[in-house]
Amino acid sequence: MTIKNQEKIAAAVAQSDVAPKEFIIGVHKVTATTKLKYKANPKRKNSKAWLRYESYQKARTFGEYQKLNQDKQAIPDLKHDLNKEFVKIA
């Protein structure tokens, strides 16, 4: 599955109550119950990325993350943040 397809699936999931059982983000396999841990917001203050991070860093699981971040940038944001180690799989 390509990144574009994953982003389309994520967008569809964000608009529905039905979530896939497993989701691949980069090299990480996550489910709705996968726990996430965040560093303090590393983004440039008041940038769009900073505002998004502020809203979704409250999520403790991937399922909560999907509910809090229904933007089309949700999956690319999480992939980037995992790669930069701003977010870790707990």
C-alpha positions in Angstrom: 0.0 0.0 0.0 1.4 3.4 -1.0 1.6 6.4 1.3 -1.1 8.1 -0.9 -3.4 5.2 -0.4 -2.8 5.2 3.4 -3.6 9.0 3.5 -6.8 8.4 1.6 -7.8 5.6 4.0 -6.9 7.8 6.9 -9.1 10.6 5.5 -12.0 8.1 5.1 -11.5 6.8 8.6 -11.5 10.3 10.0 -15.0 10.9 8.4 -16.5 7.6 9.7 -16.8 5.7 12.9 -15.3 2.6 11.4 -11.5 2.3 11.8 -9.2 -0.4 10.4 -7.9 -2.9 12.9 -4.3 -2.2 11.9 -2.7 0.7 10.1 0.9 1.0 8.8 2.6 4.3 9.3 6.1 4.2 7.9 7.7 1.1 9.5 5.2 1.2 12.5 2.1 -1.0 12.7 -0.5 0.7 14.8 -4.0 -0.1 16.0 -6.6 2.1 17.8 -5.2 1.0 21.1 -1.5 1.7 20.3 -0.2 4.0 22.9 1.7 7.2 21.9 4.1 9.4 23.9 4.9 13.0 22.9 7.8 15.3 23.6 7.1 19.0 24.3 5.9 20.7 21.2 9.0 21.1 19.0 7.4 23.0 16.2 7.8 26.7 15.5 5.4 28.5 17.8 2.1 29.5 16.2 2.9 27.8 12.9 0.2 25.5 11.4 2.2 22.5 12.5 2.6 23.8 16.0 -1.2 24.4 16.3 -1.9 20.9 15.0 0.6 19.3 17.4 -0.9 21.3 20.3 -4.3 19.8 19.5 -3.3 16.1 19.0 -0.5 15.8 21.6 -3.3 15.2 24.2 -4.1 11.8 22.5 -2.8 8.8 24.4 -3.7 6.2 21.8 -3.7 6.1 18.0 -7.5 6.0 18.1 -7.6 9.2 20.1 -5.1 10.7 17.7 -7.4 10.0 14.8 -10.3 11.6 16.5 -8.4 14.7 17.6 -6.5 15.2 14.2 -9.0 14.8 11.4 -7.0 17.0 9.1 -5.6 15.6 5.8 -2.2 16.1 7.4 -2.9 13.6 10.2 -1.0 10.6 8.8 1.9 12.7 7.3 2.2 14.6 10.6 2.4 11.4 12.6 4.8 9.7 10.2 7.1 12.8 10.4 6.9 13.1 14.1 7.7 9.4 14.6 10.7 9.7 12.3 11.9 12.7 14.2 11.2 11.0 17.5 8.8 13.8 18.6 6.3 11.0 19.1 7.1 7.5 20.3 5.1 4.3 20.3 4.8 3.4 23.9 
